[in-house]
Amino acid sequence: MVESATNRLKVKQLQKKTQDIAHEIERVVTKIPPSALMTFGVAACTTSSLLLLTNQKKYARLFGMWASTALALGLYLKLKKQ
């Protein structure tokens, strides 16, 4: 019984910490204009494609991963402002 109460307390503390981190990330990200993130996403996608064409697959994957993140954040901010 005591063990489950301790586990519940740990879960609540972890949830609180996660919420605090999420709010801080959102506070920082909302300062960036959505159009800048969308532009960065398209530029990263283009760069990834060009790197793939030049057989630099490792760097192409790196830029490709950033493209989806930037586009998703830009879309989120654009929807949030409406």
N, C-alpha and C positions, 0 to 999 in steps of 0.2 A: 504494500500500500504506500509506504513512504517512498519507495523507489519510483513508482508511477507518478507521484506528486512532484518528485525531483525532476523527472523527465519532462513533465508538463511545464514546469518552471523554466527549464532550459530551452524548450521549444519556444515559449513566449518571449524569452530574452533574445533568441536568435531571430524570431520574426520581427521584433522591434528594431534590432540592429540592421536587418535587411531593409526594412521600411525607411530607416534613416539614410542608408546609403542610396536607396532608390530616389528619395526626395532630393538629396544633394546632387545626384547625377542629373535629374530633371531640371533643377535650378540652374546648373551650369549650361546644359544643352539648350535651354530655352533662350539663352542670350545670343545664340547663333541664328542668323536668318535662315529660314527653310530653303530659300532659293540658293544660298551658298552651299548647303549640304547636297542639294539636288545636282548642282553644277559639279561639285567635287565627285559625286557618285558617277556621273556620266563621264567625267574626265578619267576616273580610275578604271571604268569599264573600257574606255577607248585605249588607255595605256596598256591594260591587260591584254587586249586583243592584239595590239602591235607587238608586245613582248612575245606573245604566243607565236606570231608569224615569224619572229626572228629566232625561234627555237630556244627562248629563255623561259622555260616552263616554270621554274621555281619562282621567279619574280612575277610571272604572269598570274600564278595562283595567289601570291601575296596581294597584288593590286585587285584581283578579282574578289577576294574576301572583303576588302575595304569598300568596294563598290556597293555591295548589297547592304552593308551596315549604314553607309552614308545615305543611300536612297531610302532605306527604312526609317531612319531618323528624320530625314527631310519630310517624308510623307506623314509621319506621326505629328511633327510640329505644324505642318500645313493643316491637317485635320483638326488639331487641337485649337488653332486660332479661329476656326470657323464657328 
